[in-house]
Amino acid sequence: MGESGSPARFQLLGPVRLLDGDRPVPVGGPGVRGLLALLALKVNKVVALDEIIDALWGHDPPATARTIVHGNVSHLRRVLRDIQGDHPRGARILTAPPGYQLTVEPDRIDVHRARSLLERASTEEPDKASELLAEALALWQGPALAGVPGSVRAPELEDLRLAVHGARVDADLELGRHAELIVELSPLVRANPLAERTAGQLMRALYHAGRRGDALELYRTVSRATLRTLGVEPGADLRWLHERVLNDDLPVKVVAEPKPEAGPVQQLPPAVPNLAGREADLAWLDELAERAEAGETAVGVVTGTAGIGKSSLVVWWAHRAARRFPDGILFASLRGFDPHHPPLEPAELLTQFLLGLGVPAEGVPEHVHERVALYRSMIAGRRMLVILDNARSAEQVRPLLPPGSRSMTLVTSRSRLDGLAVSNAAKLRVLGTLAPGDAVRLIEELAGPAGYDLNHALARLCGYLPLALRIAGARLAASAQWSAQDLVDELGNERTRLAALDVEGPDDGVRAAFDVSFRGLPAEVANTFLRLGVVQCVSAGSHLTAAIGGITVAEARRHLRVLAAHNLLAETGRDSFVPHDLVRLFLRELAENELDEAGREDVLTRSVRFYQAVADRARRKMLRIVDPLDFTGVLTDARTPPIGSFDEAQDWFTAEWENLLEVLEAARAAGRHDDVWRLARVAHTYRAVYPLLDEWTRLVGIGLEAAERSGDVLGQCWMLISRCAIALTFELPQGCLADAERALELASAIGDNRLMVSANIHLGSALTLLGRYDDAIGTLRRAIEETERTGDLELRGQALNNCAEAEKRAGRFIEAIGHQIASLEIDRTLGDDSYVVVSLNNLAELSMRIGELAAAERYVWEAVDLTISRRFVLQEGVLRLTLGRVLRAGSDVDGAREQFGLALKILADANPKLAGLVRAELTDLGESP
């Protein structure tokens, strides 16, 4: 750990480096530094794994790109631990699907510190501003992002440097440092005469230094370069400046335009004392203001779910940016979502603004169109900011928009107001929740520190929603009897969380804020929203929504988009709509209170049928199906998502897995035991192909319990076979034999011959796992004979494969190879890639045992390619273990070491037992795993 014990710092503005104090810490090659830069650029935000791979390798990533990134993340975590120990404010890299998140105070990253200094400077007097901006410029230690792969790009860093430099020069111009600026700016303009802002600053410096002729000559030089290169005259600002210099009437320093004697109108309400986070949103507002200053249309709509902090952001920014609008700021609450008052009419708002602009009450026109005309004529040409807060619709806003350039309008609304983008070229900004570190700071501002873990737990339970965070902070601050732990305990119960986030006023809590949004929905959309609340789905797509609502897919998609436009759902991907955690709890309460029991039962039935049908269709694209369950005809094709290939089946299961488990739990709670075990069985296939121990065990445990409660012998038998499959996959012998024997007993009792064969296959494999090879081989060969008699290709392939595994472990390699080749032929005939991978791996191991190393390597590489294309992550780890052993047997020690390393990265968390074998292999090679 560094001497000071302080958290690490990050340098991106120059060579990418990790710093312990002022000491650079080695982190590795360009790929590791590139990964560090990508995470630091989006500090406290999730960077998707696919985004990282695209940035590091472009369109041609290696086959092992994902495992390389995983390994590099682990390496960076170790480096950070070595530097910081357990420092409570230390930087951490979190796994946050779909990628990773660097959590650290933004000020410890030079890029974000530079932005912060630029922001602070905008509110200071010129001398202090110049000092802050000089400090920001000093953060650049060379070309930004030096030492990372060329595919990692962040052009915004150069824009940031230019903005900082330009702002510092403006401050120095106001301070009269003209001679120094001439020396500094002259070479910059010679190198790039098209940089009009810099050229304008140099013209001002020359003029104020008494070199008017040089300033005019500079303009001619820039004009010629612009015409020659771009074919146009210089921009309006530079032409205006040229005219002032030409007429010798440029003011000595930049001053605001003359103000009316009464002073400009200032209608801003008070701002929150501090704004947590929101750096990117503030930068967006700054950019919009720059558009207004450049004479472009500048209408911004800031939208987001209730309680996200739209008004707080806009008002806070407006106070900071007030100097940009010397003619004043107009502010009005449009009451678009006020539960007790109707939205304000444009006529009332126009009266309010005209009175604020100095029009006497008797001078306000009677007719609305006359008020519009007077309002627009009074603000035309002025540099003003108009804030229209809490708007309900585009129609409510349009009459209040300034008529031309130089003024800026900001609209806040829970609705997206897409119509303004069409009619008024409005720019849209959707606010998200706060980053975890910013959320904790917001709580601490109100209630003080309560410990790193407790405040982070509070922030997480508040869903990082500013309104909820402020309520939690205020509760802690208001009562000495309440501790942070007490509040964490209350919020931790989903049933009491919203009640804990209520306040004394009936309309100020989180629940009330969401309720106002819900009451404003069209009736048919509100009904769809309610039905989504019956089953606590993590996300909703149009096919699921259509199925539970009894509507068409097109209607469902339209309803979901309306909900997204009202910010009750967020569209996170193609046909994927997700509620905020607190909205999800609110929605559950709504469904329980406003839908009768019959309605809730109907939704649950439709949900169960949807997932049974689609999961059944998907599993048939992924693996051979041996059980008799068939739900493929339950839904009409119109409400079934298209699943025509293995990849589409995999993508559907991946996207819907959490939803499927929620539906399973809801059906379990409702006592629908037959539905539960059948859904668990059809979903079992996904985890058999993509094994994840905890989730698979949970799924099968729920299914077996349901089958036992329903007394369904067939269900018990298939779920016992499912549980046995888990033990075989992860080589967990406890209970495996008992499950297989019990399944065989039940199958025999009901006289189901095919089920008896399947149970015998699993029984043979359980005996193999326990080392009883002769008994296993005898059992499996009898199963092979039975499947040959019945012509059951699916079960025969399984029996052959499992018999080959038993013979391999018994040392009967030649017999095993014969059975494994026969199994592989069936796997390929059935198009079953999961089994093809297993067969190829076994053939590789068998070929190695008999000294056929070339054949072994060929088999295993074919399987590795297949696992990568199919994203069989765990199987890839197993194959790389096999490949390492093959290469070591062929004396390729370096190649073996590389493959064992990749295997360990994959298996470390997924399968600790196999990871232990890999570590042993590395130790044998003299490596420290």
SVG drawing of the C-alpha trace seen along z (x, -y; Angstrom):
<svg xmlns="http://www.w3.org/2000/svg" viewBox="-62 -53 71 109">
<polyline fill="none" stroke="black" stroke-width="0.4" points="0.0,0.0 1.2,-3.6 2.7,-5.6 -0.4,-7.8 -2.8,-5.0 -4.9,-7.1 -7.0,-5.7 -5.5,-5.3 -5.6,-8.1 -6.1,-7.7 -4.3,-9.6 -5.9,-9.6 -4.7,-13.0 -1.3,-11.8 0.1,-8.2 -2.7,-6.1 -1.4,-5.4 -2.5,-4.2 -1.0,-6.3 -0.3,-5.6 0.1,-9.1 2.5,-10.5 4.1,-7.1 3.1,-5.3 2.1,-1.7 2.8,0.8 -0.5,2.3 0.5,4.2 0.5,3.8 -1.7,1.7 -4.7,3.9 -4.8,3.6 -4.3,-0.2 -7.0,-0.4 -9.4,1.5 -8.5,-0.8 -9.1,-3.9 -12.5,-2.6 -13.7,-2.1 -12.3,-5.4 -13.8,-7.4 -17.3,-6.2 -16.5,-6.2 -19.4,-4.9 -21.2,-3.7 -21.5,-0.2 -19.4,0.4 -20.8,3.4 -18.4,6.3 -19.3,6.1 -18.4,2.4 -15.0,3.1 -14.3,5.8 -15.3,3.5 -13.1,0.7 -10.1,2.9 -10.1,5.0 -12.5,3.2 -14.3,5.5 -11.8,8.4 -11.6,9.5 -9.8,12.8 -11.8,15.8 -10.7,15.5 -11.5,11.8 -14.1,12.3 -11.7,14.4 -8.9,12.0 -11.0,9.1 -12.1,11.2 -8.5,12.0 -7.4,8.4 -10.2,7.2 -9.0,9.7 -5.5,8.4 -6.5,4.8 -8.5,5.7 -5.4,7.3 -3.3,4.2 -5.9,1.9 -6.0,4.1 -2.2,4.0 -2.3,0.1 -5.3,-0.6 -5.8,2.3 -9.3,1.9 -9.5,-1.9 -13.2,-2.8 -12.9,-5.4 -10.7,-3.2 -11.4,-2.5 -13.1,0.8 -14.0,2.6 -17.4,4.3 -19.0,6.9 -22.3,5.3 -24.1,7.0 -23.7,6.6 -20.1,5.6 -18.0,3.9 -18.1,0.7 -15.2,-1.3 -16.5,-3.0 -14.3,-5.8 -14.7,-9.5 -14.6,-11.2 -12.1,-13.8 -9.5,-11.1 -9.5,-10.8 -7.8,-13.6 -10.5,-13.8 -13.3,-14.3 -11.2,-16.7 -10.6,-18.8 -14.4,-18.9 -15.1,-19.9 -12.5,-22.7 -14.0,-24.0 -17.5,-23.9 -16.3,-25.8 -14.5,-28.4 -17.8,-29.3 -19.2,-30.8 -16.1,-32.6 -14.7,-36.1 -12.0,-36.2 -8.9,-36.1 -10.1,-33.0 -11.4,-31.4 -8.1,-31.8 -6.4,-30.1 -8.7,-27.2 -8.5,-26.7 -4.7,-26.9 -4.8,-24.1 -7.1,-22.1 -4.7,-22.6 -1.8,-21.4 -3.5,-18.0 -2.6,-17.3 0.7,-15.4 0.9,-14.7 -1.5,-13.3 -4.6,-11.9 -4.9,-8.1 -1.3,-7.5 -0.1,-3.9 -3.4,-2.2 -4.6,-0.3 -5.3,-2.7 -8.9,-1.4 -9.6,-3.0 -10.7,-6.5 -12.2,-9.4 -12.4,-12.5 -14.3,-14.3 -11.0,-14.6 -9.6,-16.9 -12.9,-18.9 -12.5,-19.2 -8.9,-20.5 -10.0,-23.1 -12.9,-24.1 -10.6,-24.5 -8.0,-26.4 -10.6,-28.6 -12.2,-29.5 -8.9,-30.3 -8.0,-32.6 -11.3,-34.4 -10.6,-34.9 -7.1,-36.3 -8.6,-38.6 -10.9,-40.1 -7.9,-40.5 -6.0,-42.5 -3.2,-40.0 -3.0,-40.8 0.8,-40.7 1.1,-37.2 -1.8,-36.0 -0.4,-37.2 2.8,-35.2 0.7,-32.1 -2.0,-32.2 0.0,-33.3 1.6,-29.9 -1.7,-28.1 -3.5,-30.2 -0.6,-29.8 -0.9,-26.0 -4.7,-26.0 -6.2,-29.1 -9.6,-27.4 -9.9,-27.4 -12.1,-30.5 -12.5,-30.8 -8.8,-30.9 -8.4,-33.3 -11.1,-35.6 -9.3,-35.6 -6.0,-36.5 -7.8,-39.3 -9.1,-40.7 -5.6,-40.5 -4.0,-42.3 -6.6,-45.0 -6.5,-45.7 -2.6,-45.7 -2.8,-48.6 -2.2,-46.4 -5.4,-47.1 -3.8,-46.6 -2.4,-43.2 -5.8,-42.2 -7.4,-43.1 -4.6,-41.3 -5.2,-38.2 -8.9,-38.2 -7.9,-38.4 -5.6,-35.4 -8.3,-33.4 -10.9,-34.4 -8.6,-33.3 -7.9,-29.9 -11.6,-29.3 -12.6,-30.1 -9.8,-28.0 -10.5,-25.0 -14.2,-25.1 -15.5,-27.4 -17.4,-29.6 -16.8,-32.8 -15.8,-32.7 -18.6,-32.3 -21.0,-35.0 -19.0,-35.6 -15.7,-36.2 -17.4,-38.4 -19.0,-40.5 -15.7,-40.9 -14.0,-42.0 -16.7,-44.6 -16.1,-45.9 -12.3,-46.1 -12.8,-47.7 -15.0,-50.4 -12.6,-50.7 -15.5,-50.2 -14.6,-46.9 -15.1,-47.3 -12.0,-47.2 -13.2,-43.9 -16.1,-41.5 -19.1,-43.0 -22.8,-42.2 -25.2,-44.1 -26.8,-47.1 -29.6,-46.1 -32.9,-47.9 -32.9,-50.2 -35.3,-48.0 -32.9,-45.1 -33.5,-41.8 -36.3,-39.5 -35.2,-36.8 -37.9,-34.3 -35.8,-31.3 -36.8,-29.5 -34.1,-28.5 -31.8,-25.7 -30.7,-22.7 -27.5,-23.5 -25.5,-20.9 -26.1,-18.7 -24.8,-15.2 -23.2,-13.9 -24.9,-14.8 -21.7,-15.9 -22.7,-14.6 -26.1,-16.1 -24.7,-19.5 -22.3,-19.3 -25.3,-18.6 -27.0,-21.8 -23.8,-23.7 -23.6,-22.5 -27.2,-23.6 -26.4,-27.1 -23.5,-27.3 -25.9,-26.6 -28.0,-29.5 -25.0,-31.8 -24.1,-30.7 -27.5,-31.8 -28.9,-28.3 -32.3,-26.9 -31.9,-25.8 -34.9,-24.0 -34.1,-21.2 -36.5,-18.7 -35.2,-17.1 -37.3,-14.0 -37.3,-11.0 -39.3,-9.1 -40.9,-10.7 -38.4,-11.7 -35.4,-11.5 -34.4,-15.1 -35.4,-16.9 -36.4,-20.2 -33.5,-20.2 -31.0,-19.7 -32.4,-22.5 -32.8,-25.0 -29.3,-24.3 -27.7,-24.7 -29.7,-27.9 -28.4,-29.5 -24.9,-28.6 -25.3,-29.8 -27.3,-33.0 -24.4,-35.2 -25.0,-33.7 -28.5,-35.2 -28.0,-39.0 -31.6,-39.7 -33.1,-37.5 -34.7,-34.2 -38.4,-33.3 -39.6,-30.4 -43.1,-28.8 -44.4,-25.5 -46.9,-24.2 -48.5,-21.8 -48.6,-19.1 -48.7,-16.3 -50.2,-18.0 -52.8,-15.7 -54.9,-18.6 -54.8,-21.2 -55.3,-21.0 -52.4,-21.8 -52.0,-25.6 -53.3,-26.8 -51.0,-28.7 -53.1,-31.9 -52.3,-31.9 -48.6,-31.3 -48.4,-34.0 -50.0,-36.5 -47.4,-35.4 -44.5,-35.9 -45.8,-39.3 -46.2,-40.6 -42.7,-39.4 -41.3,-41.2 -42.8,-44.5 -46.1,-44.7 -48.7,-46.4 -51.7,-44.3 -54.0,-46.5 -51.6,-46.1 -52.0,-42.3 -54.1,-41.6 -57.4,-39.9 -57.0,-37.3 -54.4,-34.5 -53.0,-35.0 -52.4,-38.7 -50.6,-37.7 -48.4,-35.3 -47.5,-38.0 -46.7,-40.5 -44.6,-37.9 -42.6,-37.0 -42.0,-40.6 -40.7,-41.4 -38.2,-38.6 -37.1,-38.6 -33.4,-39.3 -32.8,-39.0 -30.5,-36.6 -32.9,-35.0 -33.5,-31.6 -37.1,-30.3 -37.8,-27.3 -41.1,-25.5 -41.2,-23.1 -43.4,-20.0 -45.1,-20.2 -47.7,-17.7 -47.8,-18.0 -46.1,-19.6 -49.3,-21.7 -49.0,-23.3 -45.4,-24.3 -45.4,-25.5 -46.9,-29.0 -44.2,-29.8 -41.2,-29.0 -39.0,-32.1 -39.3,-33.0 -35.7,-33.0 -32.1,-32.6 -30.0,-33.8 -32.6,-32.6 -32.8,-29.1 -35.8,-27.1 -35.7,-24.2 -38.7,-22.0 -39.0,-19.4 -41.6,-16.7 -42.3,-13.1 -43.3,-12.6 -40.8,-12.7 -42.8,-15.3 -41.5,-13.8 -43.7,-16.2 -41.4,-19.1 -38.5,-17.3 -40.5,-17.1 -42.0,-20.7 -39.3,-22.6 -36.1,-20.6 -36.0,-20.1 -33.1,-18.1 -34.1,-15.3 -32.2,-14.4 -33.5,-11.4 -32.2,-11.5 -31.1,-8.2 -30.5,-7.4 -27.4,-8.6 -24.2,-6.7 -23.7,-4.8 -21.0,-7.2 -23.1,-10.2 -26.1,-8.7 -24.2,-8.1 -22.9,-11.7 -26.5,-12.9 -27.5,-10.9 -24.4,-12.1 -25.1,-15.8 -28.5,-15.4 -27.7,-13.0 -23.9,-12.8 -21.7,-9.7 -23.0,-6.5 -20.4,-4.0 -19.4,-3.0 -21.4,0.2 -24.6,-1.2 -24.9,-4.2 -24.2,-2.2 -26.9,0.3 -29.3,-2.7 -28.5,-4.1 -29.1,-0.7 -32.4,-0.2 -33.5,-3.6 -32.8,-2.6 -30.4,-5.5 -33.5,-7.7 -32.9,-11.2 -36.3,-11.7 -36.0,-8.5 -32.5,-9.3 -33.5,-12.8 -36.4,-11.2 -34.1,-8.6 -31.5,-11.3 -34.2,-13.6 -35.5,-10.7 -32.1,-10.0 -31.4,-13.7 -34.8,-14.4 -34.7,-11.7 -31.9,-10.8 -33.7,-7.6 -33.4,-6.3 -30.1,-4.8 -29.0,-4.0 -29.2,-0.3 -32.9,-0.7 -33.7,-2.3 -31.8,0.3 -33.8,3.0 -37.1,1.3 -36.3,0.6 -34.9,4.2 -38.5,5.5 -40.0,5.0 -43.5,5.0 -42.7,1.9 -40.2,0.1 -42.5,-2.3 -44.2,-3.1 -40.8,-3.9 -40.3,-6.4 -43.5,-8.3 -43.4,-11.7 -46.0,-13.6 -47.5,-15.5 -49.9,-13.3 -48.2,-14.2 -44.5,-14.3 -43.5,-10.7 -42.2,-8.2 -45.5,-6.3 -47.5,-9.5 -45.1,-10.7 -45.5,-7.4 -49.3,-7.4 -49.6,-10.8 -47.8,-9.4 -50.0,-6.3 -53.3,-8.3 -52.3,-10.2 -52.1,-7.1 -54.8,-6.3 -57.2,-3.7 -56.1,-0.8 -52.4,-1.4 -53.1,-1.7 -54.8,1.7 -51.7,3.2 -49.5,1.6 -51.6,3.2 -51.4,6.6 -47.6,6.4 -47.6,5.9 -49.2,9.2 -46.1,11.1 -43.0,9.2 -41.2,9.5 -37.8,7.9 -38.4,6.8 -41.3,6.8 -41.3,7.4 -44.2,7.1 -44.9,10.8 -45.2,11.4 -47.3,8.2 -49.6,9.4 -50.0,12.8 -50.9,11.6 -53.0,8.8 -55.0,10.7 -54.0,8.1 -52.1,8.2 -48.3,7.9 -48.7,4.6 -51.0,3.2 -48.6,4.5 -45.7,2.8 -47.6,-0.5 -48.6,-0.3 -45.1,0.4 -43.8,-2.6 -46.5,-4.9 -45.3,-3.7 -41.7,-4.4 -42.8,-7.9 -44.3,-8.5 -41.0,-7.2 -42.8,-4.4 -40.7,-2.0 -37.2,-2.4 -36.5,-0.9 -33.2,0.8 -32.9,2.7 -34.8,3.9 -38.2,4.9 -37.1,4.8 -38.8,2.5 -37.7,2.3 -39.2,0.6 -37.1,-1.1 -36.9,1.1 -39.3,-1.3 -41.7,-1.5 -41.8,2.3 -42.8,2.3 -45.4,-0.4 -46.7,1.6 -47.1,4.7 -49.1,2.7 -51.3,1.3 -52.0,4.7 -52.9,6.1 -55.2,3.2 -56.9,2.5 -57.2,5.9 -59.6,8.4 -58.6,12.0 -60.0,13.3 -58.0,10.8 -54.8,11.6 -55.4,15.3 -56.0,14.8 -52.7,12.9 -50.8,15.6 -52.3,18.3 -51.4,16.5 -47.9,15.9 -47.3,19.5 -48.7,20.7 -46.5,18.2 -43.3,19.3 -44.1,23.0 -44.8,22.7 -41.9,20.5 -39.4,22.2 -40.5,25.6 -40.1,24.2 -36.7,22.8 -35.3,25.9 -36.1,28.0 -33.6,25.8 -30.9,26.3 -30.9,30.0 -32.5,33.4 -35.7,33.7 -36.4,37.0 -39.3,36.1 -42.9,36.2 -43.8,32.6 -45.0,30.6 -46.4,27.1 -45.5,25.9 -49.2,25.7 -50.4,23.7 -49.9,20.2 -50.8,19.0 -47.8,18.1 -48.8,14.4 -48.0,14.3 -44.9,16.5 -41.5,14.7 -39.7,16.1 -37.2,18.8 -35.8,20.5 -32.3,21.4 -30.0,22.4 -28.7,18.8 -32.3,17.3 -33.2,19.9 -30.1,19.0 -30.8,15.3 -34.4,15.8 -33.5,17.8 -30.8,15.3 -33.1,12.4 -36.1,14.0 -34.4,16.1 -35.0,13.8 -38.6,13.3 -39.1,17.0 -37.9,17.5 -40.2,14.8 -43.2,16.5 -42.1,19.8 -42.0,18.3 -45.4,16.6 -47.0,19.9 -45.3,21.7 -46.8,19.1 -50.2,19.6 -50.0,23.4 -50.1,24.3 -47.8,27.3 -48.4,29.0 -47.6,25.8 -44.5,25.3 -42.8,28.6 -43.6,28.6 -42.2,25.1 -39.1,26.1 -38.6,29.1 -38.8,27.3 -36.5,24.5 -34.0,27.2 -32.6,27.6 -31.1,24.0 -29.1,24.7 -28.1,28.1 -26.6,26.4 -25.3,23.4 -24.8,24.8 -24.8,22.4 -24.9,24.4 -26.8,22.1 -29.6,21.2 -29.9,24.7 -30.1,26.2 -32.8,23.6 -34.8,24.3 -34.8,28.0 -35.4,27.9 -38.6,25.8 -39.7,28.2 -39.1,31.3 -40.9,29.9 -43.9,29.0 -44.1,32.4 -44.0,34.0 -46.7,31.7 -48.9,32.4 -48.4,36.2 -47.5,36.4 -45.2,39.4 -44.2,38.6 -43.1,35.1 -41.2,36.5 -39.4,38.9 -38.3,36.3 -37.3,33.8 -35.2,36.4 -33.5,37.0 -32.9,33.3 -31.3,33.1 -29.1,36.1 -28.0,34.3 -26.7,31.4 -24.7,33.7 -23.2,35.4 -22.3,32.1 -20.5,30.7 -19.3,34.1 -21.1,33.9 -21.7,37.5 -23.8,36.8 -27.3,38.0 -26.8,38.6 -27.1,42.4 -30.2,42.2 -31.9,39.8 -31.2,42.1 -32.4,45.2 -35.6,43.4 -36.3,42.2 -35.9,45.8 -38.3,47.1 -40.9,44.5 -40.6,45.2 -41.0,48.9 -44.0,48.3 -45.9,46.4 -44.6,48.8 -43.0,46.1 -40.4,48.0 -38.7,44.9 -38.6,43.2 -37.0,46.4 -34.3,46.2 -33.5,42.6 -33.4,43.4 -31.0,46.3 -28.7,44.0 -28.5,41.6 -28.1,44.5 -25.1,45.8 -23.5,42.3 -24.0,42.1 -22.2,45.4 -19.4,44.0 -19.1,41.0 -18.8,43.2 -16.1,45.3 -18.2,48.5 -17.2,48.9 -18.2,52.5 -21.7,51.9 -21.9,48.7 -20.8,50.2 -23.2,53.1 -26.1,50.8 -25.3,48.5 -24.8,51.3 -28.2,52.7 -29.6,49.2 -27.8,49.2 -29.3,52.5 -32.8,51.4 -32.5,48.2 -31.2,50.2 -34.3,52.4 -36.7,49.5 -34.8,47.3 -34.8,44.4 -31.9,42.3 -32.0,39.6 -31.6,41.9 -29.2,44.2 -26.8,41.2 -26.9,40.4 -26.3,44.1 -23.4,44.4 -21.8,41.2 -22.2,42.1 -20.9,45.7 -17.8,44.3 -17.2,42.1 -17.4,45.1 -15.1,47.2 -12.6,44.3 -12.4,44.0 -12.1,47.8 -9.1,47.7 -10.9,49.5 -9.9,46.9 -10.5,48.8 -14.1,49.8 -14.7,46.2 -13.5,44.8 -15.9,47.0 -18.9,46.0 -17.9,42.3 -17.6,42.2 -21.0,43.8 -22.4,41.2 -20.8,38.3 -22.4,39.5 -25.8,39.4 -25.1,36.0 -24.3,34.6 -27.3,36.3 -29.6,34.7 -27.8,31.4 -27.1,31.3 -24.1,29.1 -24.0,29.4 -23.5,33.2 -21.2,32.8 -18.9,30.7 -18.9,33.4 -18.2,36.2 -15.3,34.3 -13.8,33.6 -14.1,37.2 -12.5,38.3 -9.7,35.9 -9.0,37.3 -9.2,40.9 -6.9,40.2 -4.4,38.6 -4.5,41.8 -3.6,44.0 -0.8,41.6 -2.7,40.1 -1.8,36.5 -2.5,35.0 -6.0,36.5 -6.6,35.4 -5.6,31.8 -7.8,31.8 -10.8,33.0 -10.4,30.5 -9.8,27.4 -13.0,28.3 -14.8,28.4 -13.3,25.1 -14.4,23.3 -17.9,24.7 -18.1,23.6 -17.0,20.1 -19.6,19.8 -22.3,21.1 -21.1,19.2 -20.8,22.4 -18.5,20.7 -18.2,23.5 -17.6,26.1 -14.9,23.9 -13.1,23.9 -13.2,27.7 -11.9,28.0 -9.0,25.7 -8.1,27.9 -8.1,30.8 -6.2,28.9 -3.5,27.9 -3.0,31.5 -2.8,32.5 -0.2,29.8 1.8,30.7 1.8,34.3 3.3,33.1 6.0,31.1 4.5,27.7 4.9,26.3 4.2,22.7 1.1,23.6 -0.1,25.7 0.6,22.9 -1.5,20.5 -4.4,22.9 -4.4,23.7 -4.4,20.0 -7.4,19.4 -9.2,22.4 -8.6,21.0 -10.1,17.6 -13.2,19.3 -13.6,22.0 -12.5,20.1 -16.0,19.1 -18.1,21.4 -16.7,24.8 -14.3,24.6 -13.6,28.4 -12.3,28.2 -10.5,25.0 -8.6,26.9 -7.5,29.4 -6.3,26.5 -4.3,25.0 -2.6,28.4 -1.6,28.5 -0.1,25.0 1.8,25.9 3.2,29.0 4.5,26.6 6.1,24.4 3.5,21.6 1.9,19.9 -1.9,20.0"/>
</svg>
